[in-house]
Amino acid sequence: MSELGETGSKDLEGDGHGLVTLGRVTGAHGLKGWVKVHSDTDPRENIAGFSHLLLSRGDGWERWKVNAGGRQGKNVVLKLKGCNDRDTAEALVGSQLAIERDRLPALEHPEEFYWTDLQGLLVETQAGLSLGRLDHLFETGANDVMVVRGDRERLIPFVWDQVVKAVDLEEGVVRVDWDPEF
């Protein structure tokens, strides 16, 4: 079914270390094997720009060639090599979509980060008070928001210099100017 990569193995990277999840298959689109995807890329149709994607279907990762894709109305759709009918597309629903970390484009500025690199970091005030761990981020019209889980859940805007003062990936800490009572 899928076009396996050079390793010839379904278990690429074993437990997923070294992989970055870009989205997931959410449905079938039409009768010719196209799949609808939820994309975490920005803009979301960028997921269609990768020549291959890795799909996780419970028993490891499979490498699939991306033949075509892009926006279709409000959705993003992909045509994967070997996925030629609706039944095959429906069998992929729920699959995670990922790429190898080294295939991500280099970031241009030191204050740019991939969300995946921030998830799980400790978030603390400038005084060193821990607010919890960064669980995930989401977009709003104005700015991105960090969801921090500790003694309670906090929503903290990711606004560089105003709120976010430093990100130290080696130390695993995001330092914020934030009142712990909020």
C-alpha positions in Angstrom: 0.0 0.0 0.0 2.4 2.7 1.2 5.7 3.5 -0.4 8.2 2.6 2.3 11.4 4.6 2.7 15.0 3.5 2.3 14.9 1.6 5.6 12.2 -0.7 4.2 10.7 -0.7 7.7 7.4 0.3 9.0 9.0 1.3 12.3 10.8 4.5 11.5 12.5 6.1 14.5 11.0 3.5 16.8 8.9 5.4 19.4 8.7 8.6 17.3 11.8 10.4 18.6 13.2 12.6 15.9 9.8 13.1 14.4 7.6 16.2 14.3 3.9 15.7 14.1 2.3 18.0 11.5 -1.3 17.0 11.7 -3.6 14.0 11.2 -6.0 12.5 8.7 -9.6 13.4 9.5 -11.5 11.9 6.6 -11.8 10.7 3.0 -12.4 13.3 0.3 -14.2 12.0 -2.8 -13.9 8.6 -4.4 -10.4 8.6 -5.8 -8.4 8.2 -2.5 -7.9 11.8 -1.5 -7.7 12.4 2.3 -8.8 15.4 4.4 -6.2 16.5 6.9 -6.0 18.7 10.0 -2.8 20.5 9.5 -0.7 22.2 12.2 1.5 23.9 9.7 1.4 27.7 9.1 -0.1 28.3 6.6 -2.0 25.0 7.0 -1.7 24.0 3.3 2.1 23.9 3.8 1.7 20.2 4.8 1.2 19.5 1.1 4.6 20.8 0.2 6.5 17.9 1.7 7.4 15.1 -0.8 6.8 12.4 1.7 5.0 12.2 5.0 5.1 9.6 7.7 1.8 8.1 8.8 1.3 6.4 12.2 -1.4 3.7 12.1 -0.8 2.0 15.5 1.9 -0.4 14.5 4.7 2.0 13.6 5.3 4.6 11.0 4.9 4.3 7.2 6.4 6.6 4.6 3.9 7.8 2.0 4.7 9.9 -1.1 2.6 13.0 -1.5 1.5 13.3 -5.1 -0.6 16.4 -4.7 -2.5 18.5 -2.2 -3.6 21.9 -1.0 -6.6 23.8 0.1 -10.1 22.6 -0.9 -12.5 25.2 0.4 -12.0 25.2 4.2 -10.2 21.9 4.2 -6.7 20.7 3.3 -6.6 17.6 1.1 -3.8 15.3 0.1 -3.4 12.7 -2.6 -1.0 10.0 -1.4 0.7 7.5 -3.7 -1.0 4.1 -3.3 -4.2 5.6 -1.9 -6.5 5.2 -4.9 -10.0 4.7 -3.6 -12.3 5.8 -0.8 -11.9 2.6 1.2 -8.1 3.0 1.4 -8.6 6.7 2.4 -11.0 5.8 5.1 -8.6 3.3 6.5 -6.1 6.1 7.1 -8.5 8.3 9.1 -7.0 9.0 12.5 -3.4 8.5 11.3 -0.9 11.0 12.6 1.1 12.8 10.0 4.8 13.6 10.7 8.2 14.3 9.2 11.7 13.8 10.3 12.9 16.8 12.4 15.9 17.4 10.1 13.4 18.1 7.2 12.0 21.2 9.0 13.1 24.5 7.5 15.7 26.4 9.5 14.4 29.3 11.6 15.5 32.8 10.6 15.4 34.6 14.0 16.5 33.6 17.5 13.1 34.5 18.9 11.4 32.0 16.5 10.5 28.6 17.7 8.7 25.5 16.6 5.7 24.9 18.9 6.7 21.3 19.3 10.0 22.4 20.8 8.2 24.5 23.5 5.7 21.9 24.6 6.7 20.4 27.9 9.0 23.2 28.9 8.8 24.6 32.4 7.2 28.1 32.5 8.4 30.3 35.3 8.2 34.0 36.3 11.3 36.2 36.2 11.6 35.7 40.0 11.9 31.9 39.4 8.4 30.9 40.5 7.2 27.9 38.6 3.8 28.3 36.9 3.8 24.7 35.5 4.6 23.1 32.1 3.7 24.4 28.7 1.1 21.9 27.5 0.3 23.3 24.1 -0.2 26.5 22.2 -3.0 27.9 20.1 -3.5 30.8 17.7 -5.9 33.7 18.2 -6.3 36.6 15.9 -4.0 38.8 17.9 -1.2 36.4 19.1 -0.4 32.9 20.1 -1.4 31.6 23.6 0.5 29.2 25.8 -1.6 26.8 27.8 0.4 26.2 31.0 -0.7 23.4 33.4 0.6 23.5 37.0 -1.4 24.1 40.2 -4.0 25.2 37.8 -4.4 26.0 34.1 -3.2 29.4 32.9 -3.5 31.0 29.5 -0.5 33.2 28.8 -0.1 35.2 25.6 3.1 34.4 23.7 4.2 38.0 23.1 7.9 38.3 22.8 9.6 40.9 25.0 6.3 42.0 26.7 5.3 38.7 28.3 7.9 36.1 27.1 11.3 37.3 28.2 13.4 34.3 27.4 13.3 30.8 26.1 16.1 28.5 27.0 15.7 25.2 25.1 18.8 23.7 26.7 17.6 24.5 30.2 14.0 23.6 29.3 12.5 26.9 30.6 10.3 29.7 29.3 10.7 32.8 31.5 7.7 35.2 31.5 6.7 38.5 33.0 3.4 37.3 34.4 1.5 37.7 37.7 1.1 34.2 39.2 -2.3 35.3 40.5 -3.6 35.5 36.9 
